[in-house]
């Protein structure tokens, strides 16, 4: 039997089974309260809202910039990548509550207009907020900061501004540049792919060094990157600064291999003796033809079953070669996990606008969502089983919670699922964010 609002199914163990949409206001995003409290704790989106120029006539505005910004960034953190998702999310009481409104939120078309208010100055100002957030995350001055630089492909579809084919990635794509320090995100800079991978890296690094030194004059700063950032101009600038270092991969060539031959031969001999993987570490002095001086190059002479597998790193750090390669340089691989979180968990590659600056803003919106989730991870989940959880795991286990929402003139109640498996963890995280 069925009618327009109820369906009766086959009885189970003598009990009627009915299905209807009469449950009231229920959400699958009850954990969005953590995002709200992380945002309140940092003041992140309030600061970013001040960076966006609103061209609208104030008297005609229904949705404020801060509400639209929260709606969009919280939506990304909760797993909603598309603007069209907000045509239904705008009526979700849980989302309305966390955004700070008690009315229908902005539609996808209104949010699209927000993206198109972006320009170059907006991008610069938001990056300044991101840097301020990074600095504010330290309770005391750090002694050393390692800034990781890496680029990735952002595949595009259609006739978008800045669309170029990239031979290495085999696609039309953008080539965004990311800068991280540990788990913290400092820069998410959209670039065209018809240029050098290291384009603007030196300029961005120099700006970061100068800004960080204003706050921490004695901090030691290290540039770390793969072979795509091996550039003489960058190295020379670092060498002219006090307490600024670099550790960067360098591609092998005939001259480098000749200089490293004794170490490679030693590794091969040890492999022949043991039939197990061997690594021999050492260093050489090398100067490329485009360099004005010679530099220290760390050698990892590795020999495997398939043959030699050497790697080289150029640096001005004085560390022991083995310690420098294994503990300093190889740690840069962790940055790739941060990029995966950006693109796989937070849809940073959803740059499908036709114009350039809205796409740059979309990249930054995903970055802001990451900063909120990282705040939850570092401030509310330390010492727990989720202390190293990815953005996607935090969303799945702590944000996507079924809840009944009751709202009247006196209060708003979030009645979270009684069977949620991480109740204690959620309540502890919420308390930590609220108490500071």
NUTOR-63225 format. One record per residue (C-alpha): residue number from 1; residue in one letter; x, y, z. Coordinates in steps of 0.25 Angstrom, whole numbers, plus 5000, padded with zeros to 4 digits. Layout:
- resi,resn,u,v,w
- NUM,a,X,Y,Z
...
END
This chain:
- resi,resn,u,v,w
- 1,x,5000,5000,5000
- 2,x,5005,5014,4997
- 3,x,5001,5028,4996
- 4,x,5008,5041,4993
- 5,x,5015,5042,5006
- 6,x,5016,5028,5012
- 7,x,5020,5014,5007
- 8,x,5016,5001,5015
- 9,x,5026,4990,5012
- 10,x,5025,4975,5015
- 11,x,5024,4972,5030
- 12,x,5036,4967,5038
- 13,x,5034,4958,5049
- 14,x,5020,4962,5051
- 15,x,5023,4977,5051
- 16,x,5019,4987,5040
- 17,x,5030,4994,5032
- 18,x,5027,5008,5028
- 19,x,5035,5018,5020
- 20,x,5031,5033,5020
- 21,x,5038,5047,5019
- 22,x,5032,5051,5033
- 23,x,5045,5051,5041
- 24,x,5046,5067,5042
- 25,x,5059,5074,5041
- 26,x,5070,5064,5040
- 27,x,5084,5067,5035
- 28,x,5096,5058,5031
- 29,x,5105,5069,5035
- 30,x,5103,5070,5050
- 31,x,5118,5071,5052
- 32,x,5119,5084,5045
- 33,x,5119,5090,5058
- 34,x,5134,5087,5059
- 35,x,5137,5095,5047
- 36,x,5129,5107,5053
- 37,x,5137,5106,5066
- 38,x,5150,5105,5058
- 39,x,5147,5117,5050
- 40,x,5143,5125,5062
- 41,x,5156,5121,5069
- 42,x,5164,5126,5058
- 43,x,5156,5137,5052
- 44,x,5160,5132,5039
- 45,x,5148,5135,5030
- 46,x,5145,5148,5037
- 47,x,5158,5153,5033
- 48,x,5157,5147,5019
- 49,x,5143,5154,5017
- 50,x,5150,5167,5019
- 51,x,5159,5164,5007
- 52,x,5147,5163,4997
- 53,x,5142,5175,4991
- 54,x,5127,5175,4991
- 55,x,5121,5183,4979
- 56,x,5107,5182,4983
- 57,x,5098,5193,4988
- 58,x,5098,5190,5003
- 59,x,5083,5193,5005
- 60,x,5079,5182,4995
- 61,x,5088,5171,5000
- 62,x,5081,5159,5006
- 63,x,5094,5151,5008
- 64,x,5106,5156,5014
- 65,x,5120,5153,5009
- 66,x,5124,5146,5022
- 67,x,5111,5137,5022
- 68,x,5114,5133,5007
- 69,x,5129,5131,5010
- 70,x,5125,5122,5022
- 71,x,5115,5115,5014
- 72,x,5124,5112,5002
- 73,x,5137,5108,5011
- 74,x,5129,5099,5021
- 75,x,5122,5093,5009
- 76,x,5135,5089,5003
- 77,x,5140,5084,5016
- 78,x,5127,5075,5018
- 79,x,5129,5069,5004
- 80,x,5121,5078,4995
- 81,x,5130,5082,4983
- 82,x,5119,5087,4974
- 83,x,5112,5101,4975
- 84,x,5099,5094,4971
- 85,x,5100,5086,4984
- 86,x,5096,5099,4991
- 87,x,5082,5100,4985
- 88,x,5078,5089,4995
- 89,x,5089,5092,5006
- 90,x,5083,5106,5007
- 91,x,5071,5100,5014
- 92,x,5079,5091,5023
- 93,x,5077,5097,5038
- 94,x,5090,5091,5042
- 95,x,5098,5099,5031
- 96,x,5090,5111,5034
- 97,x,5093,5110,5049
- 98,x,5108,5109,5047
- 99,x,5108,5120,5036
- 100,x,5102,5129,5046
- 101,x,5088,5131,5040
- 102,x,5074,5126,5042
- 103,x,5069,5128,5028
- 104,x,5070,5122,5015
- 105,x,5085,5123,5010
- 106,x,5091,5128,4997
- 107,x,5087,5120,4984
- 108,x,5098,5115,4975
- 109,x,5097,5127,4965
- 110,x,5099,5137,4977
- 111,x,5111,5129,4981
- 112,x,5116,5129,4967
- 113,x,5116,5144,4967
- 114,x,5124,5144,4980
- 115,x,5135,5137,4972
- 116,x,5135,5147,4961
- 117,x,5138,5158,4970
- 118,x,5152,5153,4972
- 119,x,5164,5160,4966
- 120,x,5179,5160,4968
- 121,x,5178,5169,4980
- 122,x,5168,5159,4986
- 123,x,5178,5148,4984
- 124,x,5189,5155,4991
- 125,x,5181,5159,5003
- 126,x,5176,5145,5005
- 127,x,5190,5140,5005
- 128,x,5194,5150,5015
- 129,x,5183,5145,5024
- 130,x,5188,5131,5022
- 131,x,5202,5135,5026
- 132,x,5197,5142,5038
- 133,x,5189,5129,5042
- 134,x,5202,5121,5041
- 135,x,5210,5131,5049
- 136,x,5198,5131,5060
- 137,x,5198,5116,5061
- 138,x,5212,5117,5069
- 139,x,5211,5119,5084
- 140,x,5226,5122,5084
- 141,x,5236,5126,5073
- 142,x,5241,5114,5065
- 143,x,5256,5112,5064
- 144,x,5255,5106,5050
- 145,x,5245,5106,5038
- 146,x,5246,5097,5026
- 147,x,5237,5102,5015
- 148,x,5233,5092,5005
- 149,x,5231,5096,4990
- 150,x,5224,5087,4980
- 151,x,5215,5088,4968
- 152,x,5204,5079,4963
- 153,x,5195,5078,4951
- 154,x,5181,5083,4951
- 155,x,5174,5077,4939
- 156,x,5164,5086,4932
- 157,x,5153,5084,4922
- 158,x,5148,5094,4912
- 159,x,5153,5107,4907
- 160,x,5157,5114,4920
- 161,x,5166,5126,4922
- 162,x,5181,5121,4923
- 163,x,5178,5107,4917
- 164,x,5191,5101,4912
- 165,x,5195,5087,4909
- 166,x,5206,5081,4918
- 167,x,5215,5070,4911
- 168,x,5219,5064,4924
- 169,x,5205,5062,4930
- 170,x,5199,5059,4916
- 171,x,5187,5068,4918
- 172,x,5182,5083,4917
- 173,x,5184,5087,4932
- 174,x,5188,5098,4941
- 175,x,5201,5097,4949
- 176,x,5198,5102,4964
- 177,x,5209,5104,4973
- 178,x,5208,5100,4988
- 179,x,5216,5104,5000
- 180,x,5215,5097,5013
- 181,x,5222,5096,5026
- 182,x,5219,5083,5033
- 183,x,5204,5081,5032
- 184,x,5202,5096,5031
- 185,x,5198,5102,5017
- 186,x,5204,5116,5014
- 187,x,5202,5118,4999
- 188,x,5193,5112,4988
- 189,x,5196,5120,4976
- 190,x,5190,5117,4962
- 191,x,5199,5117,4950
- 192,x,5198,5114,4935
- 193,x,5205,5102,4931
- 194,x,5213,5107,4919
- 195,x,5224,5112,4928
- 196,x,5235,5107,4937
- 197,x,5231,5099,4949
- 198,x,5240,5108,4957
- 199,x,5233,5121,4952
- 200,x,5231,5131,4963
- 201,x,5236,5121,4974
- 202,x,5249,5130,4977
- 203,x,5240,5142,4978
- 204,x,5230,5136,4987
- 205,x,5241,5130,4996
- 206,x,5248,5143,4998
- 207,x,5235,5150,5002
- 208,x,5232,5139,5012
- 209,x,5246,5140,5018
- 210,x,5245,5155,5019
- 211,x,5231,5154,5026
- 212,x,5235,5143,5035
- 213,x,5247,5150,5039
- 214,x,5239,5162,5043
- 215,x,5233,5153,5054
- 216,x,5244,5144,5057
- 217,x,5258,5151,5053
- 218,x,5266,5139,5058
- 219,x,5258,5127,5051
- 220,x,5266,5118,5042
- 221,x,5259,5116,5029
- 222,x,5261,5105,5019
- 223,x,5255,5104,5005
- 224,x,5252,5090,5001
- 225,x,5248,5085,4987
- 226,x,5250,5074,4977
- 227,x,5259,5076,4964
- 228,x,5249,5085,4958
- 229,x,5253,5096,4967
- 230,x,5268,5094,4964
- 231,x,5271,5109,4960
- 232,x,5284,5117,4962
- 233,x,5276,5130,4965
- 234,x,5269,5124,4976
- 235,x,5282,5118,4982
- 236,x,5290,5131,4980
- 237,x,5279,5138,4988
- 238,x,5279,5129,4999
- 239,x,5294,5129,5000
- 240,x,5294,5144,5001
- 241,x,5284,5144,5013
- 242,x,5288,5141,5028
- 243,x,5283,5127,5033
- 244,x,5275,5124,5020
- 245,x,5278,5110,5014
- 246,x,5273,5101,5003
- 247,x,5272,5086,5000
- 248,x,5268,5083,4986
- 249,x,5268,5071,4977
- 250,x,5277,5072,4965
- 251,x,5276,5064,4952
- 252,x,5287,5054,4949
- 253,x,5296,5057,4937
- 254,x,5309,5052,4931
- 255,x,5318,5061,4940
- 256,x,5311,5058,4953
- 257,x,5311,5043,4950
- 258,x,5326,5044,4947
- 259,x,5329,5051,4960
- 260,x,5320,5041,4968
- 261,x,5326,5028,4961
- 262,x,5335,5024,4973
- 263,x,5322,5023,4982
- 264,x,5314,5016,4972
- 265,x,5325,5006,4970
- 266,x,5326,5004,4985
- 267,x,5311,5002,4986
- 268,x,5311,4992,4974
- 269,x,5322,4984,4980
- 270,x,5315,4983,4993
- 271,x,5302,4978,4986
- 272,x,5310,4967,4979
- 273,x,5315,4963,4992
- 274,x,5302,4963,5000
- 275,x,5291,4962,4989
- 276,x,5284,4972,4997
- 277,x,5280,4987,4994
- 278,x,5292,4996,4997
- 279,x,5293,5011,5000
- 280,x,5306,5019,5000
- 281,x,5305,5033,5004
- 282,x,5316,5044,5001
- 283,x,5317,5058,4994
- 284,x,5324,5064,4982
- 285,x,5326,5079,4978
- 286,x,5319,5082,4965
- 287,x,5316,5095,4957
- 288,x,5307,5095,4945
- 289,x,5310,5103,4933
- 290,x,5299,5113,4937
- 291,x,5304,5115,4951
- 292,x,5314,5125,4955
- 293,x,5320,5116,4966
- 294,x,5322,5102,4970
- 295,x,5313,5096,4981
- 296,x,5312,5084,4990
- 297,x,5304,5072,4985
- 298,x,5300,5061,4993
- 299,x,5301,5047,4987
- 300,x,5292,5035,4990
- 301,x,5299,5024,4982
- 302,x,5288,5013,4983
- 303,x,5290,4999,4976
- 304,x,5277,4990,4975
- 305,x,5275,4977,4968
- 306,x,5271,4984,4955
- 307,x,5284,4992,4956
- 308,x,5289,5006,4960
- 309,x,5279,5016,4965
- 310,x,5287,5029,4969
- 311,x,5280,5042,4974
- 312,x,5286,5055,4976
- 313,x,5283,5067,4985
- 314,x,5289,5081,4985
- 315,x,5290,5089,4998
- 316,x,5297,5099,5006
- 317,x,5294,5092,5019
- 318,x,5306,5086,5027
- 319,x,5299,5073,5031
- 320,x,5305,5059,5030
- 321,x,5301,5054,5016
- 322,x,5293,5042,5021
- 323,x,5286,5050,5031
- 324,x,5283,5061,5022
- 325,x,5277,5052,5011
- 326,x,5269,5042,5019
- 327,x,5264,5052,5030
- 328,x,5264,5065,5023
- 329,x,5262,5064,5008
- 330,x,5253,5051,5008
- 331,x,5243,5057,5018
- 332,x,5239,5066,5007
- 333,x,5230,5054,5002
- 334,x,5220,5057,5013
- 335,x,5216,5070,5005
- 336,x,5211,5061,4994
- 337,x,5200,5056,5004
- 338,x,5196,5071,5007
- 339,x,5194,5073,4992
- 340,x,5186,5060,4992
- 341,x,5177,5065,5003
- 342,x,5175,5078,4995
- 343,x,5171,5072,4982
- 344,x,5165,5058,4986
- 345,x,5158,5062,4999
- 346,x,5156,5077,4997
- 347,x,5154,5078,4982
- 348,x,5165,5089,4979
- 349,x,5165,5084,4965
- 350,x,5150,5088,4963
- 351,x,5155,5100,4955
- 352,x,5144,5100,4945
- 353,x,5141,5115,4943
- 354,x,5144,5122,4930
- 355,x,5152,5134,4936
- 356,x,5165,5133,4943
- 357,x,5163,5140,4956
- 358,x,5150,5132,4960
- 359,x,5158,5120,4958
- 360,x,5169,5125,4967
- 361,x,5159,5128,4978
- 362,x,5153,5114,4977
- 363,x,5167,5109,4979
- 364,x,5168,5118,4992
- 365,x,5154,5114,4997
- 366,x,5159,5099,4997
- 367,x,5172,5104,5004
- 368,x,5163,5111,5015
- 369,x,5155,5099,5017
- 370,x,5168,5091,5019
- 371,x,5173,5102,5029
- 372,x,5160,5100,5037
- 373,x,5161,5084,5037
- 374,x,5176,5085,5040
- 375,x,5172,5094,5052
- 376,x,5163,5083,5057
- 377,x,5174,5073,5055
- 378,x,5185,5081,5062
- 379,x,5177,5088,5073
- 380,x,5166,5078,5076
- 381,x,5171,5064,5072
- 382,x,5185,5064,5078
- 383,x,5188,5052,5086
- 384,x,5177,5044,5080
- 385,x,5176,5033,5070
- 386,x,5172,5044,5059
- 387,x,5184,5053,5062
- 388,x,5190,5050,5048
- 389,x,5176,5048,5041
- 390,x,5175,5053,5027
- 391,x,5164,5064,5024
- 392,x,5156,5053,5017
- 393,x,5156,5044,5030
- 394,x,5153,5056,5039
- 395,x,5141,5059,5030
- 396,x,5136,5044,5030
- 397,x,5138,5041,5045
- 398,x,5135,5055,5052
- 399,x,5127,5064,5042
- 400,x,5117,5054,5035
- 401,x,5108,5051,5047
- 402,x,5093,5049,5046
- 403,x,5086,5059,5055
- 404,x,5072,5064,5057
- 405,x,5071,5079,5058
- 406,x,5061,5086,5067
- 407,x,5060,5101,5065
- 408,x,5050,5110,5072
- 409,x,5050,5125,5077
- 410,x,5058,5121,5090
- 411,x,5069,5111,5085
- 412,x,5075,5102,5075
- 413,x,5077,5087,5078
- 414,x,5087,5078,5071
- 415,x,5082,5064,5075
- 416,x,5093,5056,5069
- 417,x,5092,5041,5066
- 418,x,5092,5032,5078
- 419,x,5099,5021,5071
- 420,x,5111,5030,5066
- 421,x,5124,5022,5069
- 422,x,5133,5034,5072
- 423,x,5124,5041,5082
- 424,x,5135,5043,5093
- 425,x,5145,5048,5082
- 426,x,5135,5058,5076
- 427,x,5131,5064,5090
- 428,x,5146,5065,5094
- 429,x,5149,5072,5081
- 430,x,5138,5082,5082
- 431,x,5141,5085,5097
- 432,x,5156,5087,5093
- 433,x,5152,5097,5082
- 434,x,5142,5104,5090
- 435,x,5151,5105,5103
- 436,x,5163,5109,5094
END
